[in-house]
Amino acid sequence: MPNDEIQNDRQTDSDDVILLVDDHPVVFAGIRLLIEETRGTVIRNAQSFAEAFRFCRSRRPAIVIVDLAMGAGALAGLSFIRRLRRYDESVPILVLSMYDDPRIAHEALKVGANGYVVKDAPNDEIAMSLATVREGLPYVSRILASDLAFLRNREPKTLALEALSSRERFILSLLADGKSYTQIADNLALSYKSVAHICNRLKPKLGVQSLQELVHFAVQNFPAPPNVARPLAKGSKKTG
């Protein structure tokens, strides 16, 4: 069923509508409190990515605020952002996420988000991120800024890596951290078999033959940011 918050205000000018794509009522209430003093601004809530895309096709919000993890893992929102960006090249998109991993922020910005702020940031920073992105300017959470700059400077440039999906690149970064298939599956809300299948599919794409070679490739091409601890990868011993 469509969310009542989406249905209630069809007459409000699009320039005054903020769309929050998040399925947590507490988050919606908190964002509403942050912007309630802005006269003429209305906040609407979509509780699924499909509902949000329908709303954006019916009217153009002043800004779209997206939670990446709505029931399908850390990267579920990336496909929505990519799809929305293809539909509308200039609508401001701000990710409001529980994840403070700079690699996730990096992927969100790559697929089309204008800004990324963590949910536990101070209210004044969240308000600043909203105002900044709404004006069409980029914004990144203060706690992620230095690590994100590091990742951008060290981003791999090979054609093979450029062709990978966001999910494939993130799985490689987790392999480089020494994560097991089980840990990766838990992180992305996937099955163990799905992770194993993706990794097997990556081998011919990247010109490697074994899991150990895949892990070595990941370590070489996905360096950890300075503030992200990384254990030594042990090939298949770490990925069972």
C-alpha positions, 0 to 999 in steps of 0.5 A, a space after each residue: 500500500 502507498 504510504 499516506 505521507 506520499 499521498 497527502 500533499 499532491 498540491 505542494 510545489 515540488 521545490 518545497 518538497 523533501 523526499 525521505 526514503 527510509 523505512 524507520 519512523 523514528 528517522 522520519 520524525 527526527 528529520 521532520 523536526 530538523 526542518 520544521 522551522 523552514 517555512 513552506 518546506 514539506 517532508 514526505 516519506 517513501 518506505 520503499 525504493 519503488 515507492 520513492 521512484 514513483 514519487 520522483 516520476 510524479 513530481 521533482 523533489 527539492 532533495 531526495 534523502 536516501 537510506 541505503 539499507 532498507 531490508 536488503 543490506 548495505 548496498 540496496 540503495 545504490 541501485 536506486 540512486 543509480 536509477 534515479 540519477 539516470 532518470 533525473 541528472 540534477 535532482 539533489 541526492 543525500 545519503 543518510 546512512 548508519 554505515 560509516 565505512 568510507 568505501 560505502 560512501 565512495 560507492 554512493 557518490 560514484 553512482 550519483 549521490 551528491 552527499 553522504 552523512 551518517 545518521 549519528 552525526 550531530 543535528 547541526 551537521 545533518 542540517 548543514 548537509 541538507 542545506 548544502 546538497 539542496 543547493 547542488 553542492 557536495 557534502 561528506 560527513 566530517 568523520 569520513 572526509 579524510 578517508 574518502 579523499 584517500 580512496 579517491 586518490 588511490 582508486 584503481 583505474 584499470 578497465 577491468 575494475 571500471 567495468 565491475 558493479 558497485 557490489 563486486 567492488 565492495 566484495 573485493 574490498 571486503 576480501 582485501 580486509 580478510 573477510 570470510 564468505 560468511 562475513 561478507 554474506 552477513 554484511 550484504 544480506 546475501 547467501 553464502 552461495 551468492 557470495 561464492 558465485 560472485 567471487 567465482 564470476 570475478 576470477 575470469 573478469 580479473 584474470 585470476 584463477 584461484 581464490 588466493 589470487 583473487 584475494 591478492 588482487 583485492 589487497 593490491 587494488 583496494 587499499 584500506 583507508 588510514 583509519 580502517 584496520 586491515 588484517 593480513 589476508 590469508 587467501 582461502 584460510 580466511 574465506 571458508 
